[in-house]
Amino acid sequence: MEKNIELRVLEAMAVRGVAVDENHLQKLQTGYEGEAKFATLVVEFGLSHLMWVEDYWFKIEDGPKRQPDFLLVLPYEWIAFDVKNYKTSFEYREGKCYANGWSKPMDNIVSAAENRNENLQQLAREVTGNISVRSALVFINENCHVTYDRMPNDVELVPRTLLRRFLEQYRHTPPLKDWLVQKVSVVLDTYRTEYGMPFEALKVEDFASLRKGIVCGGCGFCGTERDKSQIICHQCGNKQTISEIVRYHTIQQRLLFYDNPEMVTTRHLYELMGKQITIRSIRRYMGNHFKVVNKGKSSYYQVDIHNTFK
């Protein structure tokens, strides 16, 4: 599964020497590892034929933005999954949440799931009136001990040890009919919203201070050497073609300057890669794969930040 935009931007910033909140970055990376593991188990447990929607951000009128990590859409029920990768423990006691042994309550993920269920129920009613909505909070780390007292009727806590049993009850559920998939997709798209970055974007003038050089698309290490038509990583030995390298750094440049799409130019890519790839090679690849916006010195390549590789 793809990393979300926030994580990809922060990782791009970190490798280019931009100061980032390391604790927040680690939290996002840990969360992604848990979500990726869950996505793998969905396939392993035989549920990939069902309609899954990943990382769905939505908003109803002037209400807050809400998001399940995964939304499972069934003919009669929608299940919103939140995947938590807590290391040691989670406890829900007297309406409050505690994680990893902390005595101070954390953000109440149970009440947040309840509120989201109410909003999702409004969307489900636009598809058909007989769809119920509930949430499953999945604790994907096998070492996480989960305890709770009274739970809301529409929220369930699912530790890793019970996940197979929980998911496999849907293994033989038939997939949605095409007309229903289309109807659900229209409703979801109607309320879909953009995820707003919680930190300030890089400014155009920040480009000069970025760490330059070719970054390995495999491990993220900034240290490579060129061997004819290939780029070899000093860290992991990964080999990439010139085209793969240009594509990777095109996306990285777009992520770094997510508020400034005009920063994706031949000259900026040439400098970002430490002038190790020729301008001719960059132009050849970019001209074949991306649309040019404007002409002359104001021209740049149009790169959709939401339609990029992992």
ChimeraX commands (.cxc) that place a marker at each C-alpha (Angstrom):
marker #1 position 0.00,0.00,0.00 radius 0.5
marker #1 position 1.09,3.58,-0.55 radius 0.5
marker #1 position 2.46,5.81,2.18 radius 0.5
marker #1 position 0.33,8.85,2.83 radius 0.5
marker #1 position 1.40,12.24,1.53 radius 0.5
marker #1 position 2.45,13.62,4.91 radius 0.5
marker #1 position 4.86,10.74,5.57 radius 0.5
marker #1 position 6.36,10.92,2.09 radius 0.5
marker #1 position 6.90,14.67,2.36 radius 0.5
marker #1 position 8.57,14.37,5.77 radius 0.5
marker #1 position 10.83,11.54,4.58 radius 0.5
marker #1 position 11.83,13.59,1.53 radius 0.5
marker #1 position 12.59,16.58,3.75 radius 0.5
marker #1 position 14.63,14.51,6.20 radius 0.5
marker #1 position 16.86,12.97,3.53 radius 0.5
marker #1 position 17.47,16.43,2.06 radius 0.5
marker #1 position 18.66,17.87,5.36 radius 0.5
marker #1 position 15.51,19.75,6.35 radius 0.5
marker #1 position 14.85,19.82,10.11 radius 0.5
marker #1 position 11.71,17.80,10.87 radius 0.5
marker #1 position 9.98,16.59,14.02 radius 0.5
marker #1 position 11.72,13.23,14.41 radius 0.5
marker #1 position 9.19,11.91,16.95 radius 0.5
marker #1 position 6.30,12.72,14.64 radius 0.5
marker #1 position 8.12,11.17,11.68 radius 0.5
marker #1 position 8.77,7.98,13.64 radius 0.5
marker #1 position 5.13,7.85,14.72 radius 0.5
marker #1 position 4.00,8.08,11.10 radius 0.5
marker #1 position 6.49,5.42,10.00 radius 0.5
marker #1 position 5.37,3.07,12.77 radius 0.5
marker #1 position 1.75,3.66,11.82 radius 0.5
marker #1 position 2.48,2.95,8.17 radius 0.5
marker #1 position 4.25,-0.31,9.05 radius 0.5
marker #1 position 1.13,-1.41,10.91 radius 0.5
marker #1 position -1.19,-0.45,8.07 radius 0.5
marker #1 position 1.01,-2.21,5.51 radius 0.5
marker #1 position 0.96,-5.36,7.65 radius 0.5
marker #1 position -2.84,-5.18,7.86 radius 0.5
marker #1 position -3.12,-4.78,4.07 radius 0.5
marker #1 position -0.95,-7.88,3.63 radius 0.5
marker #1 position -3.16,-9.89,6.00 radius 0.5
marker #1 position -6.29,-8.85,4.09 radius 0.5
marker #1 position -4.84,-10.61,1.05 radius 0.5
marker #1 position -3.50,-13.54,3.08 radius 0.5
marker #1 position -6.89,-14.14,4.72 radius 0.5
marker #1 position -8.68,-14.15,1.34 radius 0.5
marker #1 position -10.56,-10.84,1.46 radius 0.5
marker #1 position -8.99,-8.95,-1.44 radius 0.5
marker #1 position -12.08,-9.57,-3.62 radius 0.5
marker #1 position -14.12,-7.20,-1.44 radius 0.5
marker #1 position -14.35,-3.42,-1.78 radius 0.5
marker #1 position -11.66,-1.77,0.36 radius 0.5
marker #1 position -11.07,1.98,0.45 radius 0.5
marker #1 position -7.73,3.09,1.91 radius 0.5
marker #1 position -6.97,6.33,3.76 radius 0.5
marker #1 position -10.37,7.89,3.02 radius 0.5
marker #1 position -10.59,11.50,4.23 radius 0.5
marker #1 position -14.08,12.96,4.18 radius 0.5
marker #1 position -16.03,15.90,5.53 radius 0.5
marker #1 position -19.73,16.70,5.92 radius 0.5
marker #1 position -20.55,20.39,5.45 radius 0.5
marker #1 position -18.75,22.44,8.12 radius 0.5
marker #1 position -17.91,19.45,10.32 radius 0.5
marker #1 position -14.38,18.17,11.07 radius 0.5
marker #1 position -12.38,16.07,8.66 radius 0.5
marker #1 position -12.54,12.37,9.50 radius 0.5
marker #1 position -10.69,9.32,8.21 radius 0.5
marker #1 position -10.57,5.55,8.61 radius 0.5
marker #1 position -7.33,3.80,7.67 radius 0.5
marker #1 position -9.43,1.26,5.75 radius 0.5
marker #1 position -13.12,1.17,4.91 radius 0.5
marker #1 position -14.62,-2.23,4.09 radius 0.5
marker #1 position -17.80,-1.79,2.05 radius 0.5
marker #1 position -20.19,-4.74,2.19 radius 0.5
marker #1 position -23.72,-4.97,0.78 radius 0.5
marker #1 position -25.28,-4.64,4.23 radius 0.5
marker #1 position -22.54,-3.11,6.36 radius 0.5
marker #1 position -19.62,-0.66,6.32 radius 0.5
marker #1 position -16.71,-1.35,8.67 radius 0.5
marker #1 position -14.20,1.42,9.37 radius 0.5
marker #1 position -10.83,0.03,10.43 radius 0.5
marker #1 position -8.26,1.97,12.42 radius 0.5
marker #1 position -4.94,0.14,12.63 radius 0.5
marker #1 position -2.85,0.87,15.73 radius 0.5
marker #1 position 0.75,-0.27,16.03 radius 0.5
marker #1 position 1.20,0.25,19.77 radius 0.5
marker #1 position 4.17,-1.68,21.12 radius 0.5
marker #1 position 3.08,-2.92,24.55 radius 0.5
marker #1 position -0.48,-2.20,25.65 radius 0.5
marker #1 position -3.82,-0.46,25.14 radius 0.5
marker #1 position -6.50,-0.02,27.78 radius 0.5
marker #1 position -9.99,1.46,27.54 radius 0.5
marker #1 position -11.18,2.18,31.06 radius 0.5
marker #1 position -14.12,4.28,32.24 radius 0.5
marker #1 position -14.41,6.00,28.87 radius 0.5
marker #1 position -10.71,6.89,28.61 radius 0.5
marker #1 position -7.83,5.47,26.58 radius 0.5
marker #1 position -4.34,4.57,27.79 radius 0.5
marker #1 position -1.46,3.21,25.68 radius 0.5
marker #1 position 1.97,1.69,26.25 radius 0.5
marker #1 position 1.76,1.88,30.05 radius 0.5
marker #1 position 1.19,5.64,30.29 radius 0.5
marker #1 position -0.89,6.72,33.30 radius 0.5
marker #1 position -2.08,9.87,31.52 radius 0.5
marker #1 position -5.04,9.36,29.14 radius 0.5
marker #1 position -4.32,9.71,25.43 radius 0.5
marker #1 position -6.60,11.02,22.70 radius 0.5
marker #1 position -9.86,9.11,22.89 radius 0.5
marker #1 position -9.76,6.96,19.76 radius 0.5
marker #1 position -12.93,5.13,20.80 radius 0.5
marker #1 position -15.12,8.23,20.98 radius 0.5
marker #1 position -13.51,9.47,17.75 radius 0.5
marker #1 position -14.56,6.20,16.09 radius 0.5
marker #1 position -18.11,6.66,17.41 radius 0.5
marker #1 position -18.34,10.16,15.96 radius 0.5
marker #1 position -16.95,8.98,12.64 radius 0.5
marker #1 position -19.53,6.17,12.55 radius 0.5
marker #1 position -22.32,8.74,12.78 radius 0.5
marker #1 position -20.89,10.64,9.81 radius 0.5
marker #1 position -20.31,7.50,7.75 radius 0.5
marker #1 position -23.89,6.45,8.49 radius 0.5
marker #1 position -25.07,9.62,6.73 radius 0.5
marker #1 position -23.04,8.63,3.67 radius 0.5
marker #1 position -24.31,5.05,3.79 radius 0.5
marker #1 position -27.93,6.26,3.82 radius 0.5
marker #1 position -27.31,7.98,0.50 radius 0.5
marker #1 position -26.46,4.58,-0.97 radius 0.5
marker #1 position -29.31,2.64,0.61 radius 0.5
marker #1 position -31.25,2.86,3.84 radius 0.5
marker #1 position -30.44,-0.54,5.30 radius 0.5
marker #1 position -26.65,-0.30,5.74 radius 0.5
marker #1 position -25.20,-0.33,9.26 radius 0.5
marker #1 position -21.84,1.23,10.16 radius 0.5
marker #1 position -19.37,0.18,12.83 radius 0.5
marker #1 position -15.68,0.54,13.61 radius 0.5
marker #1 position -12.95,-1.96,14.40 radius 0.5
marker #1 position -9.82,-0.73,16.17 radius 0.5
marker #1 position -7.13,-3.23,15.21 radius 0.5
marker #1 position -4.02,-3.57,17.37 radius 0.5
marker #1 position -1.65,-5.07,14.84 radius 0.5
marker #1 position 1.41,-5.54,17.08 radius 0.5
marker #1 position 1.41,-9.08,18.47 radius 0.5
marker #1 position 2.99,-7.84,21.72 radius 0.5
marker #1 position 0.23,-5.32,22.43 radius 0.5
marker #1 position -1.97,-6.42,25.35 radius 0.5
marker #1 position -5.53,-5.07,24.98 radius 0.5
marker #1 position -7.94,-4.64,27.90 radius 0.5
marker #1 position -11.24,-2.80,28.20 radius 0.5
marker #1 position -14.42,-2.53,30.23 radius 0.5
marker #1 position -17.68,-1.35,28.64 radius 0.5
marker #1 position -17.45,-0.64,24.92 radius 0.5
marker #1 position -19.89,1.22,22.67 radius 0.5
marker #1 position -22.07,-1.09,20.59 radius 0.5
marker #1 position -20.66,0.19,17.29 radius 0.5
marker #1 position -16.94,0.00,18.16 radius 0.5
marker #1 position -14.93,-3.20,18.61 radius 0.5
marker #1 position -11.34,-3.67,19.78 radius 0.5
marker #1 position -9.51,-6.38,17.81 radius 0.5
marker #1 position -6.11,-7.54,19.10 radius 0.5
marker #1 position -3.74,-9.23,16.65 radius 0.5
marker #1 position -4.50,-12.65,18.14 radius 0.5
marker #1 position -8.17,-12.35,17.13 radius 0.5
marker #1 position -7.72,-10.61,13.82 radius 0.5
marker #1 position -7.82,-13.73,11.64 radius 0.5
marker #1 position -11.10,-14.83,13.21 radius 0.5
marker #1 position -12.57,-11.36,12.82 radius 0.5
marker #1 position -11.64,-11.01,9.14 radius 0.5
marker #1 position -12.31,-14.56,8.00 radius 0.5
marker #1 position -16.02,-14.25,8.81 radius 0.5
marker #1 position -16.20,-12.17,5.62 radius 0.5
marker #1 position -14.15,-14.51,3.43 radius 0.5
marker #1 position -17.17,-15.97,1.65 radius 0.5
marker #1 position -19.03,-12.68,1.31 radius 0.5
marker #1 position -19.68,-12.07,-2.39 radius 0.5
marker #1 position -18.21,-8.89,-3.93 radius 0.5
marker #1 position -20.47,-5.93,-4.58 radius 0.5
marker #1 position -22.33,-5.75,-7.85 radius 0.5
marker #1 position -20.81,-3.30,-10.32 radius 0.5
marker #1 position -23.75,-0.90,-10.09 radius 0.5
marker #1 position -23.41,-0.78,-6.30 radius 0.5
marker #1 position -19.65,-0.20,-6.46 radius 0.5
marker #1 position -20.32,2.74,-8.76 radius 0.5
marker #1 position -23.03,4.14,-6.48 radius 0.5
marker #1 position -20.82,3.85,-3.39 radius 0.5
marker #1 position -17.89,5.46,-5.23 radius 0.5
marker #1 position -20.02,8.44,-6.26 radius 0.5
marker #1 position -21.14,9.03,-2.67 radius 0.5
marker #1 position -17.61,8.67,-1.27 radius 0.5
marker #1 position -16.22,11.05,-3.88 radius 0.5
marker #1 position -18.91,13.60,-3.08 radius 0.5
marker #1 position -17.67,13.94,0.50 radius 0.5
marker #1 position -13.98,13.30,-0.12 radius 0.5
marker #1 position -11.66,16.06,1.07 radius 0.5
marker #1 position -7.96,16.84,0.93 radius 0.5
marker #1 position -5.70,16.11,3.87 radius 0.5
marker #1 position -4.17,19.37,5.04 radius 0.5
marker #1 position -0.48,19.30,5.92 radius 0.5
marker #1 position 0.11,20.11,9.62 radius 0.5
marker #1 position 3.40,21.87,8.86 radius 0.5
marker #1 position 4.61,24.68,6.62 radius 0.5
marker #1 position 5.66,23.89,3.07 radius 0.5
marker #1 position 9.16,24.65,1.83 radius 0.5
marker #1 position 9.51,28.00,0.12 radius 0.5
marker #1 position 11.07,28.42,-3.32 radius 0.5
marker #1 position 14.16,30.01,-1.78 radius 0.5
marker #1 position 14.69,26.94,0.44 radius 0.5
marker #1 position 15.86,24.93,-2.57 radius 0.5
marker #1 position 19.38,26.39,-2.36 radius 0.5
marker #1 position 19.96,24.94,1.11 radius 0.5
marker #1 position 18.75,21.39,0.35 radius 0.5
marker #1 position 21.27,18.55,0.46 radius 0.5
marker #1 position 21.98,17.66,-3.18 radius 0.5
marker #1 position 22.79,14.29,-4.69 radius 0.5
marker #1 position 21.13,11.13,-5.96 radius 0.5
marker #1 position 18.98,9.32,-3.40 radius 0.5
marker #1 position 18.48,5.56,-3.60 radius 0.5
marker #1 position 14.88,4.69,-4.38 radius 0.5
marker #1 position 15.26,1.47,-2.41 radius 0.5
marker #1 position 16.62,2.50,0.99 radius 0.5
marker #1 position 16.58,6.31,0.84 radius 0.5
marker #1 position 20.35,6.61,1.30 radius 0.5
marker #1 position 21.94,9.70,-0.24 radius 0.5
marker #1 position 25.12,8.21,-1.64 radius 0.5
marker #1 position 25.46,6.49,-5.01 radius 0.5
marker #1 position 27.80,5.98,-7.93 radius 0.5
marker #1 position 27.16,5.69,-11.63 radius 0.5
marker #1 position 28.12,2.63,-13.65 radius 0.5
marker #1 position 27.37,3.34,-17.31 radius 0.5
marker #1 position 23.56,3.35,-17.59 radius 0.5
marker #1 position 22.94,2.34,-13.95 radius 0.5
marker #1 position 23.09,4.04,-10.57 radius 0.5
marker #1 position 24.33,1.86,-7.70 radius 0.5
marker #1 position 23.59,2.61,-4.03 radius 0.5
marker #1 position 26.57,2.52,-1.65 radius 0.5
marker #1 position 24.30,1.46,1.22 radius 0.5
marker #1 position 22.15,-1.41,-0.09 radius 0.5
marker #1 position 23.62,-2.13,-3.53 radius 0.5
marker #1 position 20.32,-1.38,-5.25 radius 0.5
marker #1 position 20.67,-0.73,-9.00 radius 0.5
marker #1 position 18.43,1.70,-10.88 radius 0.5
marker #1 position 18.31,2.89,-14.45 radius 0.5
marker #1 position 18.66,6.56,-15.36 radius 0.5
marker #1 position 14.93,6.71,-16.14 radius 0.5
marker #1 position 14.04,5.26,-12.72 radius 0.5
marker #1 position 16.33,7.75,-11.01 radius 0.5
marker #1 position 14.86,10.73,-12.86 radius 0.5
marker #1 position 11.32,9.60,-12.07 radius 0.5
marker #1 position 12.10,9.08,-8.39 radius 0.5
marker #1 position 13.63,12.53,-8.02 radius 0.5
marker #1 position 10.82,14.15,-9.99 radius 0.5
marker #1 position 8.35,12.85,-7.42 radius 0.5
marker #1 position 10.65,13.82,-4.56 radius 0.5
marker #1 position 10.94,17.38,-5.89 radius 0.5
marker #1 position 7.14,17.57,-6.19 radius 0.5
marker #1 position 6.73,16.34,-2.60 radius 0.5
marker #1 position 9.33,18.74,-1.22 radius 0.5
marker #1 position 7.54,21.70,-2.78 radius 0.5
marker #1 position 3.96,20.46,-2.56 radius 0.5
marker #1 position 2.63,24.03,-2.56 radius 0.5
marker #1 position 4.85,25.08,-5.47 radius 0.5
marker #1 position 4.30,22.78,-8.48 radius 0.5
marker #1 position 6.33,25.14,-10.67 radius 0.5
marker #1 position 9.51,23.89,-8.94 radius 0.5
marker #1 position 9.58,20.74,-11.10 radius 0.5
marker #1 position 11.88,21.95,-13.87 radius 0.5
marker #1 position 14.80,20.48,-15.75 radius 0.5
marker #1 position 17.25,22.81,-14.02 radius 0.5
marker #1 position 15.95,22.09,-10.52 radius 0.5
marker #1 position 16.07,18.33,-11.10 radius 0.5
marker #1 position 19.60,18.60,-12.48 radius 0.5
marker #1 position 20.74,20.44,-9.37 radius 0.5
marker #1 position 18.74,18.25,-6.95 radius 0.5
marker #1 position 20.53,15.16,-8.28 radius 0.5
marker #1 position 23.90,16.81,-7.73 radius 0.5
marker #1 position 24.39,17.38,-11.48 radius 0.5
marker #1 position 25.12,13.64,-11.86 radius 0.5
marker #1 position 22.46,13.11,-14.55 radius 0.5
marker #1 position 22.77,15.13,-17.73 radius 0.5
marker #1 position 20.23,17.79,-18.64 radius 0.5
marker #1 position 19.69,15.99,-21.93 radius 0.5
marker #1 position 18.72,12.74,-20.15 radius 0.5
marker #1 position 16.38,14.61,-17.83 radius 0.5
marker #1 position 14.67,16.45,-20.69 radius 0.5
marker #1 position 14.29,13.25,-22.70 radius 0.5
marker #1 position 12.57,11.41,-19.85 radius 0.5
marker #1 position 10.42,14.31,-18.68 radius 0.5
marker #1 position 9.30,15.19,-22.19 radius 0.5
marker #1 position 8.07,11.64,-22.72 radius 0.5
marker #1 position 6.21,11.34,-19.43 radius 0.5
marker #1 position 4.96,14.73,-18.23 radius 0.5
marker #1 position 3.09,17.65,-19.73 radius 0.5
marker #1 position 4.93,20.97,-19.99 radius 0.5
marker #1 position 3.11,23.99,-18.54 radius 0.5
marker #1 position 3.89,27.48,-19.89 radius 0.5
marker #1 position 6.80,28.34,-22.18 radius 0.5
marker #1 position 10.32,29.66,-21.85 radius 0.5
marker #1 position 11.78,30.44,-18.42 radius 0.5
marker #1 position 8.39,30.04,-16.69 radius 0.5
marker #1 position 7.84,26.49,-17.99 radius 0.5
marker #1 position 7.64,23.50,-15.66 radius 0.5
marker #1 position 6.45,19.90,-15.72 radius 0.5
marker #1 position 2.96,19.09,-14.47 radius 0.5
marker #1 position 3.21,16.36,-11.85 radius 0.5
marker #1 position 0.12,15.21,-9.93 radius 0.5
marker #1 position 1.19,14.78,-6.31 radius 0.5
marker #1 position -1.68,12.37,-5.66 radius 0.5
marker #1 position -0.86,10.07,-8.58 radius 0.5
marker #1 position 2.70,9.00,-7.84 radius 0.5
marker #1 position 4.53,5.84,-7.01 radius 0.5
marker #1 position 5.18,4.57,-3.47 radius 0.5
marker link #1:1,2 radius 0.2
marker link #1:2,3 radius 0.2
marker link #1:3,4 radius 0.2
marker link #1:4,5 radius 0.2
marker link #1:5,6 radius 0.2
marker link #1:6,7 radius 0.2
marker link #1:7,8 radius 0.2
marker link #1:8,9 radius 0.2
marker link #1:9,10 radius 0.2
marker link #1:10,11 radius 0.2
marker link #1:11,12 radius 0.2
marker link #1:12,13 radius 0.2
marker link #1:13,14 radius 0.2
marker link #1:14,15 radius 0.2
marker link #1:15,16 radius 0.2
marker link #1:16,17 radius 0.2
marker link #1:17,18 radius 0.2
marker link #1:18,19 radius 0.2
marker link #1:19,20 radius 0.2
marker link #1:20,21 radius 0.2
marker link #1:21,22 radius 0.2
marker link #1:22,23 radius 0.2
marker link #1:23,24 radius 0.2
marker link #1:24,25 radius 0.2
marker link #1:25,26 radius 0.2
marker link #1:26,27 radius 0.2
marker link #1:27,28 radius 0.2
marker link #1:28,29 radius 0.2
marker link #1:29,30 radius 0.2
marker link #1:30,31 radius 0.2
marker link #1:31,32 radius 0.2
marker link #1:32,33 radius 0.2
marker link #1:33,34 radius 0.2
marker link #1:34,35 radius 0.2
marker link #1:35,36 radius 0.2
marker link #1:36,37 radius 0.2
marker link #1:37,38 radius 0.2
marker link #1:38,39 radius 0.2
marker link #1:39,40 radius 0.2
marker link #1:40,41 radius 0.2
marker link #1:41,42 radius 0.2
marker link #1:42,43 radius 0.2
marker link #1:43,44 radius 0.2
marker link #1:44,45 radius 0.2
marker link #1:45,46 radius 0.2
marker link #1:46,47 radius 0.2
marker link #1:47,48 radius 0.2
marker link #1:48,49 radius 0.2
marker link #1:49,50 radius 0.2
marker link #1:50,51 radius 0.2
marker link #1:51,52 radius 0.2
marker link #1:52,53 radius 0.2
marker link #1:53,54 radius 0.2
marker link #1:54,55 radius 0.2
marker link #1:55,56 radius 0.2
marker link #1:56,57 radius 0.2
marker link #1:57,58 radius 0.2
marker link #1:58,59 radius 0.2
marker link #1:59,60 radius 0.2
marker link #1:60,61 radius 0.2
marker link #1:61,62 radius 0.2
marker link #1:62,63 radius 0.2
marker link #1:63,64 radius 0.2
marker link #1:64,65 radius 0.2
marker link #1:65,66 radius 0.2
marker link #1:66,67 radius 0.2
marker link #1:67,68 radius 0.2
marker link #1:68,69 radius 0.2
marker link #1:69,70 radius 0.2
marker link #1:70,71 radius 0.2
marker link #1:71,72 radius 0.2
marker link #1:72,73 radius 0.2
marker link #1:73,74 radius 0.2
marker link #1:74,75 radius 0.2
marker link #1:75,76 radius 0.2
marker link #1:76,77 radius 0.2
marker link #1:77,78 radius 0.2
marker link #1:78,79 radius 0.2
marker link #1:79,80 radius 0.2
marker link #1:80,81 radius 0.2
marker link #1:81,82 radius 0.2
marker link #1:82,83 radius 0.2
marker link #1:83,84 radius 0.2
marker link #1:84,85 radius 0.2
marker link #1:85,86 radius 0.2
marker link #1:86,87 radius 0.2
marker link #1:87,88 radius 0.2
marker link #1:88,89 radius 0.2
marker link #1:89,90 radius 0.2
marker link #1:90,91 radius 0.2
marker link #1:91,92 radius 0.2
marker link #1:92,93 radius 0.2
marker link #1:93,94 radius 0.2
marker link #1:94,95 radius 0.2
marker link #1:95,96 radius 0.2
marker link #1:96,97 radius 0.2
marker link #1:97,98 radius 0.2
marker link #1:98,99 radius 0.2
marker link #1:99,100 radius 0.2
marker link #1:100,101 radius 0.2
marker link #1:101,102 radius 0.2
marker link #1:102,103 radius 0.2
marker link #1:103,104 radius 0.2
marker link #1:104,105 radius 0.2
marker link #1:105,106 radius 0.2
marker link #1:106,107 radius 0.2
marker link #1:107,108 radius 0.2
marker link #1:108,109 radius 0.2
marker link #1:109,110 radius 0.2
marker link #1:110,111 radius 0.2
marker link #1:111,112 radius 0.2
marker link #1:112,113 radius 0.2
marker link #1:113,114 radius 0.2
marker link #1:114,115 radius 0.2
marker link #1:115,116 radius 0.2
marker link #1:116,117 radius 0.2
marker link #1:117,118 radius 0.2
marker link #1:118,119 radius 0.2
marker link #1:119,120 radius 0.2
marker link #1:120,121 radius 0.2
marker link #1:121,122 radius 0.2
marker link #1:122,123 radius 0.2
marker link #1:123,124 radius 0.2
marker link #1:124,125 radius 0.2
marker link #1:125,126 radius 0.2
marker link #1:126,127 radius 0.2
marker link #1:127,128 radius 0.2
marker link #1:128,129 radius 0.2
marker link #1:129,130 radius 0.2
marker link #1:130,131 radius 0.2
marker link #1:131,132 radius 0.2
marker link #1:132,133 radius 0.2
marker link #1:133,134 radius 0.2
marker link #1:134,135 radius 0.2
marker link #1:135,136 radius 0.2
marker link #1:136,137 radius 0.2
marker link #1:137,138 radius 0.2
marker link #1:138,139 radius 0.2
marker link #1:139,140 radius 0.2
marker link #1:140,141 radius 0.2
marker link #1:141,142 radius 0.2
marker link #1:142,143 radius 0.2
marker link #1:143,144 radius 0.2
marker link #1:144,145 radius 0.2
marker link #1:145,146 radius 0.2
marker link #1:146,147 radius 0.2
marker link #1:147,148 radius 0.2
marker link #1:148,149 radius 0.2
marker link #1:149,150 radius 0.2
marker link #1:150,151 radius 0.2
marker link #1:151,152 radius 0.2
marker link #1:152,153 radius 0.2
marker link #1:153,154 radius 0.2
marker link #1:154,155 radius 0.2
marker link #1:155,156 radius 0.2
marker link #1:156,157 radius 0.2
marker link #1:157,158 radius 0.2
marker link #1:158,159 radius 0.2
marker link #1:159,160 radius 0.2
marker link #1:160,161 radius 0.2
marker link #1:161,162 radius 0.2
marker link #1:162,163 radius 0.2
marker link #1:163,164 radius 0.2
marker link #1:164,165 radius 0.2
marker link #1:165,166 radius 0.2
marker link #1:166,167 radius 0.2
marker link #1:167,168 radius 0.2
marker link #1:168,169 radius 0.2
marker link #1:169,170 radius 0.2
marker link #1:170,171 radius 0.2
marker link #1:171,172 radius 0.2
marker link #1:172,173 radius 0.2
marker link #1:173,174 radius 0.2
marker link #1:174,175 radius 0.2
marker link #1:175,176 radius 0.2
marker link #1:176,177 radius 0.2
marker link #1:177,178 radius 0.2
marker link #1:178,179 radius 0.2
marker link #1:179,180 radius 0.2
marker link #1:180,181 radius 0.2
marker link #1:181,182 radius 0.2
marker link #1:182,183 radius 0.2
marker link #1:183,184 radius 0.2
marker link #1:184,185 radius 0.2
marker link #1:185,186 radius 0.2
marker link #1:186,187 radius 0.2
marker link #1:187,188 radius 0.2
marker link #1:188,189 radius 0.2
marker link #1:189,190 radius 0.2
marker link #1:190,191 radius 0.2
marker link #1:191,192 radius 0.2
marker link #1:192,193 radius 0.2
marker link #1:193,194 radius 0.2
marker link #1:194,195 radius 0.2
marker link #1:195,196 radius 0.2
marker link #1:196,197 radius 0.2
marker link #1:197,198 radius 0.2
marker link #1:198,199 radius 0.2
marker link #1:199,200 radius 0.2
marker link #1:200,201 radius 0.2
marker link #1:201,202 radius 0.2
marker link #1:202,203 radius 0.2
marker link #1:203,204 radius 0.2
marker link #1:204,205 radius 0.2
marker link #1:205,206 radius 0.2
marker link #1:206,207 radius 0.2
marker link #1:207,208 radius 0.2
marker link #1:208,209 radius 0.2
marker link #1:209,210 radius 0.2
marker link #1:210,211 radius 0.2
marker link #1:211,212 radius 0.2
marker link #1:212,213 radius 0.2
marker link #1:213,214 radius 0.2
marker link #1:214,215 radius 0.2
marker link #1:215,216 radius 0.2
marker link #1:216,217 radius 0.2
marker link #1:217,218 radius 0.2
marker link #1:218,219 radius 0.2
marker link #1:219,220 radius 0.2
marker link #1:220,221 radius 0.2
marker link #1:221,222 radius 0.2
marker link #1:222,223 radius 0.2
marker link #1:223,224 radius 0.2
marker link #1:224,225 radius 0.2
marker link #1:225,226 radius 0.2
marker link #1:226,227 radius 0.2
marker link #1:227,228 radius 0.2
marker link #1:228,229 radius 0.2
marker link #1:229,230 radius 0.2
marker link #1:230,231 radius 0.2
marker link #1:231,232 radius 0.2
marker link #1:232,233 radius 0.2
marker link #1:233,234 radius 0.2
marker link #1:234,235 radius 0.2
marker link #1:235,236 radius 0.2
marker link #1:236,237 radius 0.2
marker link #1:237,238 radius 0.2
marker link #1:238,239 radius 0.2
marker link #1:239,240 radius 0.2
marker link #1:240,241 radius 0.2
marker link #1:241,242 radius 0.2
marker link #1:242,243 radius 0.2
marker link #1:243,244 radius 0.2
marker link #1:244,245 radius 0.2
marker link #1:245,246 radius 0.2
marker link #1:246,247 radius 0.2
marker link #1:247,248 radius 0.2
marker link #1:248,249 radius 0.2
marker link #1:249,250 radius 0.2
marker link #1:250,251 radius 0.2
marker link #1:251,252 radius 0.2
marker link #1:252,253 radius 0.2
marker link #1:253,254 radius 0.2
marker link #1:254,255 radius 0.2
marker link #1:255,256 radius 0.2
marker link #1:256,257 radius 0.2
marker link #1:257,258 radius 0.2
marker link #1:258,259 radius 0.2
marker link #1:259,260 radius 0.2
marker link #1:260,261 radius 0.2
marker link #1:261,262 radius 0.2
marker link #1:262,263 radius 0.2
marker link #1:263,264 radius 0.2
marker link #1:264,265 radius 0.2
marker link #1:265,266 radius 0.2
marker link #1:266,267 radius 0.2
marker link #1:267,268 radius 0.2
marker link #1:268,269 radius 0.2
marker link #1:269,270 radius 0.2
marker link #1:270,271 radius 0.2
marker link #1:271,272 radius 0.2
marker link #1:272,273 radius 0.2
marker link #1:273,274 radius 0.2
marker link #1:274,275 radius 0.2
marker link #1:275,276 radius 0.2
marker link #1:276,277 radius 0.2
marker link #1:277,278 radius 0.2
marker link #1:278,279 radius 0.2
marker link #1:279,280 radius 0.2
marker link #1:280,281 radius 0.2
marker link #1:281,282 radius 0.2
marker link #1:282,283 radius 0.2
marker link #1:283,284 radius 0.2
marker link #1:284,285 radius 0.2
marker link #1:285,286 radius 0.2
marker link #1:286,287 radius 0.2
marker link #1:287,288 radius 0.2
marker link #1:288,289 radius 0.2
marker link #1:289,290 radius 0.2
marker link #1:290,291 radius 0.2
marker link #1:291,292 radius 0.2
marker link #1:292,293 radius 0.2
marker link #1:293,294 radius 0.2
marker link #1:294,295 radius 0.2
marker link #1:295,296 radius 0.2
marker link #1:296,297 radius 0.2
marker link #1:297,298 radius 0.2
marker link #1:298,299 radius 0.2
marker link #1:299,300 radius 0.2
marker link #1:300,301 radius 0.2
marker link #1:301,302 radius 0.2
marker link #1:302,303 radius 0.2
marker link #1:303,304 radius 0.2
marker link #1:304,305 radius 0.2
marker link #1:305,306 radius 0.2
marker link #1:306,307 radius 0.2
marker link #1:307,308 radius 0.2
marker link #1:308,309 radius 0.2
marker link #1:309,310 radius 0.2
view
